[in-house]
Amino acid sequence: MLKRVDSFLAVLSWAAAAVLVLMLLIGPQVIAEDKSEPTGGAAGSAPSGSGAAPAGKQVFTDNCGSCHTLQAAGTNGQVGPDLDDVSLGAAEIEGVVRSGRGGMPSFDGRLSDAEISAVAAFVAGQR
């Protein structure tokens, strides 16, 4: 009887070890796919339409909110200008984001073209 239980436990142990090895090999890829889908889809979406505002808001919050105040994004940065009072259009804002201005660094190369367009449209849309 003990040999039968021992054999069963040996097979069960090997099966558990195999599942663990599969989880270790496949798990990181599954996690990477889960994380990249929401951010990749939002950043790659076109800057116009309903998908632009959430993507632009997220890009703003992640990259601009520590310096700029913008009520729509819920940020209170004190370094750069208060963007609640911005009078620039989306194209002008995009140019500032790309090349920088005053103490603001250039984000060209740090953000994708889609992210820059999305954040410019979001900020300009808050007027």
Buried (B, 14 or more C-beta within 10 A) or exposed (E): EEEEEEEEEEEEEEEEEEEEEEEEEEEEEEEEEEEEEEEEEBBEBEBEEEBBBEBBBBBBBBBBBEBBBBEBBEBEBEEBBEBBEBEBEBEEBBBBBBEEEEEBEEBEEEBEEBBBBBBBBBBBEBE
